[in-house]
Every structure is written in C-alpha cells, then in structure tokens.
Amino acid sequence: MVARLFLCSLSFIAGAGSLAQDVPADDLSGKPTFVVGAIRPGQDLKIIVYGDMRFTAPSNTTDTNPRVRKWLVDRIAEEKPDALFVSGDLPFQGGLKKDWEVYRQETAPWIAANLRVYPALGNHELVPLERPGLANYFDQFSWLGDRRWYSVQIGSVYLIALDTNSGHPSRSFNDDAPQQRWLASQLAHLPPEINFVFFLTHMPLINDLQSEVIADIPQPAEIKLRRYLEGQAALARAKFIVVSGHVHNYERFEHGGISYIVSGGGGAKPYPLYLRSSQDLYRDPANPNFNYVVLEVSGTRAEATMYRVADPKAGTLTTEVKERFTLTAK
C-alpha cells in the first residue's frame, strides 16, 4: 500500500497522521513513495523552495551567515507553506553530529509550525566522510527509510527528489542505473491529476556561464539528466520544474520546456555572479542573494515570487520582492 503520510520536518511524526506501509526503495511500479493524504487533488497549495543553509556553530561566520540563516528559517515558518522543498547542504559538515544539532535547534520553528520538509542530498551532507554523513542524514530524516531518492504526491503536485552526488554508478543517470530506472518508472506512471512535477536536485542541471567556466558545472551526469527530463517533458501534460541549489545565489531558466530554479541562498557563503548568460531570466546585478521562492499553486497555474534579503548587514532584516513569474501546466 502506498504510504499516506502527513510528513513534517525532521523525523517528528507522532500525532501528524496515519502512517501506512511505504513503497520499497527498489519498487519500479511507478507508485509514489509517499502520498500526503491530508491534501486532496486540486487543492490550492503554497510551496517554498530554497537550499544551502550550512547549519553549523553560530561562531562560524566565514562559511555561512548564521544571522541570515536563522532569520530565513523563522521567516519561512511564518509563511506556513504546505510543503518546503530543500535542495541540500542543510549542514555544513553532515558527518558531524554537532552540525545536525544546530539544525535541530535553529529549525525548531518548523516543527512548531508542523511544516512538511522534503530534502535532497547535498554534497555537504557527505562531508567530511560519506558513511557517517549518510548515517546522520537518515537518522535525522528517519521516515525516508535510507532512501537517497524518493517521490511524494501532494494533491496535484508531484515531487521527485534525486541524488545528484556523483561518484557511484548506482546513483548515475545511465539507462541501467537503479536511480534512472526508478525515475523512468515514476514518469511513466504519473497520476492523471498531477499538474506540476517538481524535481529536487542539489547539483544544478543548467547554470550561468560563470559557473560553467569557473566551477565546471553542470557536470556530464547533470547534463544527461537534463536532456532526459526535457525529452520526457515534451510528452507530459504536467509542467516540469527543476529546483536546485549548490550555487549560493539565484538563477532562473526556461529550457527545453522545463523551468529551472536555482535557489541556493539559504545562508551559505555567497557566490557572487558577475557574468550571467543571456539565458538567465533573472537580470538584477545586486549581490549577495540570500533568498527563497514561494509558489502559490492553484489548478494549472503557479504564481512564483522570489524574496531576497534586502540588506544582510541591516540592523533589522527585511525581504524585498525581486522577481515574480507564472508557471502554467499544459
């Protein structure tokens, strides 16, 4: 039976709703790994996407901005989204339990607000070593059942969280790789009521010219995945949206029928973009871009707003609206 799980942040599940047996990790039936039974198809939704917080000791002001990081957490809790999609790099060093303890302390408002938090694995979850990093990650998000990739049906929205950490063929996007075979089964069996499919990845599938030249991203695996998804998007009625992080800034692209949002401004050390390609639909030159994106989904339309921290050094932090755009299902 497909899981019907009212998921909330962390591994806090008690009192949140009934939990049925979930779909096995290697299941190729195309069923969603989880279903949020409390949200029915066609229901209006508020979704927030962002990433790259790097929770660690507040004394570390070099690798992350702890003041902005915590303020954004509080702001998102006040927004009370129906779902929060986090594109990875929650801890600074995921192999250290103390960084996850900071995560728990600082995201307490998410628990208080009963937020449904859905993460993707970032590279910092696996620092300094992958094995303890994964152990801490799955201890934190125990409802994942050790899955590095999974899907969630949330009314007429479908989330597919993928592992874009390279280095192991099982996590690649070759045709015979387990993750790719699972992904193909998911897309072949999308429920007919789905209007929007969100793909949550840490590594971006498309980037500005500066990142391509300096950081050599996207890598071949991400390019392969992008081409595959764009081929599938042409066949699907639902609108495909890829949400990524890793670049500590904000970028937005429309390519091959897919909307790409790079929102890596959750608090990690800013990555200034001095050279945006002509394909980037976000043109504002201001830096840094600590940010999050709110999507108000109603039927076949999603109204998106990017909120940016106006001045990270101000005595009182505030956000400003820097971009609005509309996404429409076919």
Secondary structure, 3 states (H helix, E strand, C coil): CCEECCCCCCCCCCCCCCCCCCCCCCCCCCCCCEECCCCCCCCCEEEEEECCCCECCCCCCCCECHHHHHHHHHHHHHHCCCEEEECCCCECCCCCHHHHHHHHHHCHHHHHCCCCEEECCCHHHHCCCHHHHHHHHHHHCHHHCCCCCEEEEECCEEEEECCCCCCCHHHCCCCCCHHHHHHHHHHHCCCCCCCEEEEECCCCCCCCHHHHHHCCCCCHHHHHHHHHHHHHHCCCCCEEEEEECCCCCEEEEEECCEEEEEECCCCECCCCCCCCCCCCCCCCCCCCCCEEEEEEEECCEEEEEEEEECCCCCCCCCEEEEEEEEEECC
